[in-house]
Amino acid sequence: MATNDTLTQQDVVEKLRDADLVMLTTALPDGKLLSHPMTIQGVSEDADIWFFVGLQGGQAEALRSGPHVNLAVAEAGSWLSVAGDAEFVDDPALVDQLWNDEAKAYFLGGKDDPDLGLLRVSGDSAQFWGLPGGKVAGLAQIVKAKATGDRAPGGTDTTEL
């Protein structure tokens, strides 16, 4: 994703599909923010992001108290922020489709674990900040700028999803 090009929905989809982990932030009823690291289970072409989530505990309570969420992805030289709405979805066929070995580690009862929830985040907008050239080139540019006292190259763009 070049920083001098216009950010597209497809750019956002690709960036999310490449992410190992994201931070999912929700707002509690008292206004405090709560963030959790999450593993993406799937990303649709429409930029819907799917997660498995426990139905008990603070994160589920926060998600039930308000649908507005933010996802953050960071890697050397680039950052992506996606604002959207979350909802729990009851779809056993999709759980079967998305199920993998990583999910087994969190839901010991497997696909039928009563604590297993399927969460869809529908993105409303995304903002990208980054350096051209990918991870290695971006990191090199940051190090060079720091050593020379110059400003690191890069840019930012926002898109509706």
C-alpha positions in Angstrom: 0.0 0.0 0.0 1.7 3.2 -1.1 1.3 6.2 1.1 1.0 8.6 -1.8 -1.9 6.7 -3.3 -5.5 7.0 -2.2 -6.4 4.5 0.5 -9.0 2.0 -0.8 -11.3 -0.5 0.8 -9.2 -3.2 -0.9 -6.0 -1.8 0.7 -7.7 -2.0 4.1 -8.9 -5.6 3.5 -5.4 -6.7 2.5 -3.8 -5.0 5.5 -6.2 -6.7 7.8 -5.7 -10.1 6.2 -1.9 -9.7 6.6 -2.3 -8.8 10.3 -1.4 -11.4 13.0 -3.1 -9.5 15.8 -5.2 -6.4 16.2 -6.1 -4.4 19.3 -9.9 -4.3 19.6 -11.0 -1.2 21.7 -14.5 -0.8 23.1 -16.1 1.9 25.3 -17.5 0.9 28.7 -20.8 2.5 29.8 -18.8 4.9 32.1 -16.8 6.1 29.1 -13.5 4.2 29.9 -11.9 2.5 27.0 -11.0 -1.2 27.1 -8.6 -2.9 24.6 -7.9 -6.5 24.0 -5.5 -8.2 21.6 -7.5 -10.3 19.1 -6.8 -12.8 16.3 -8.7 -12.1 13.1 -10.5 -15.2 11.9 -11.5 -13.8 8.6 -12.0 -10.6 6.6 -14.6 -10.3 3.8 -14.2 -8.2 0.6 -16.7 -5.7 2.2 -14.2 -5.2 5.1 -16.3 -7.2 7.7 -13.8 -8.6 10.2 -14.6 -11.8 12.1 -13.4 -12.9 15.5 -14.0 -15.6 18.0 -14.7 -14.1 21.5 -15.6 -15.4 24.9 -19.2 -14.7 25.8 -18.3 -14.2 29.5 -16.2 -11.5 31.1 -15.4 -7.9 30.7 -14.8 -7.8 27.0 -18.1 -9.4 26.1 -19.9 -7.0 28.5 -18.2 -4.0 26.9 -19.2 -5.2 23.5 -22.8 -5.7 24.6 -23.0 -2.2 26.2 -22.2 -0.4 22.9 -21.5 -1.5 19.4 -18.8 1.2 18.5 -15.3 -0.2 18.4 -11.9 0.5 17.0 -9.3 -1.9 15.6 -5.7 -1.0 15.6 -2.9 -2.7 13.6 0.7 -1.7 14.0 3.9 -3.0 12.3 7.3 -1.4 11.7 6.6 1.8 9.8 2.8 1.5 9.4 -0.4 1.8 11.4 -4.0 1.1 10.5 -7.0 2.2 12.5 -10.5 0.9 11.6 -13.6 2.4 13.2 -16.8 0.3 13.1 -19.6 -1.4 14.8 -19.5 -4.9 16.4 -22.3 -7.4 16.8 -22.5 -11.0 18.0 -23.7 -13.3 15.2 -25.2 -16.8 15.7 -24.0 -18.7 12.6 -22.7 -22.3 13.3 -21.9 -22.8 9.6 -19.6 -19.8 9.7 -18.0 -21.0 13.0 -17.2 -24.3 11.2 -15.7 -22.4 8.2 -13.5 -20.1 10.4 -12.5 -22.7 13.0 -8.7 -23.3 13.3 -6.1 -24.7 15.6 -5.5 -21.4 17.3 -9.2 -21.2 18.3 -8.8 -24.6 20.0 -6.3 -23.1 22.5 -8.9 -20.6 23.7 -12.1 -22.7 23.5 -11.4 -26.1 25.0 -14.9 -27.3 24.2 -14.3 -26.8 20.5 -16.8 -25.4 18.2 -19.6 -26.3 20.6 -18.0 -24.5 23.6 -20.8 -22.6 25.3 -18.5 -19.7 25.8 -17.6 -19.4 22.1 -19.1 -16.3 20.4 -18.7 -15.1 16.8 -18.2 -11.4 16.5 -18.5 -9.4 13.3 -17.0 -5.9 13.1 -18.4 -3.9 10.2 -15.9 -1.2 9.3 -17.2 2.4 8.8 -13.9 4.1 8.1 -10.2 3.4 8.2 -7.1 5.5 8.5 -3.6 4.5 7.5 -0.3 6.0 8.4 2.8 4.6 6.9 6.1 4.6 5.2 6.6 3.4 1.7 8.3 0.1 1.0 7.0 -2.3 3.5 8.2 -3.4 6.9 12.0 -3.7 6.3 12.3 -0.5 4.2 10.0 1.4 6.7 12.2 0.4 9.6 15.3 1.4 7.8 13.8 4.8 7.0 12.9 5.4 10.6 16.4 4.5 11.8 18.0 6.7 9.1 15.8 9.6 10.0 16.6 9.3 13.6 20.3 9.1 13.0 20.4 12.1 10.6 17.8 14.2 12.5 15.6 14.3 9.5 11.9 13.7 9.4 10.9 10.2 8.4 9.1 10.0 5.1 5.5 8.8 5.0 2.0 9.8 4.8 -1.6 9.3 5.9 -4.9 8.7 4.3 -8.5 8.0 5.3 -11.3 6.1 3.5 -14.9 5.3 4.2 -15.7 1.5 4.1 
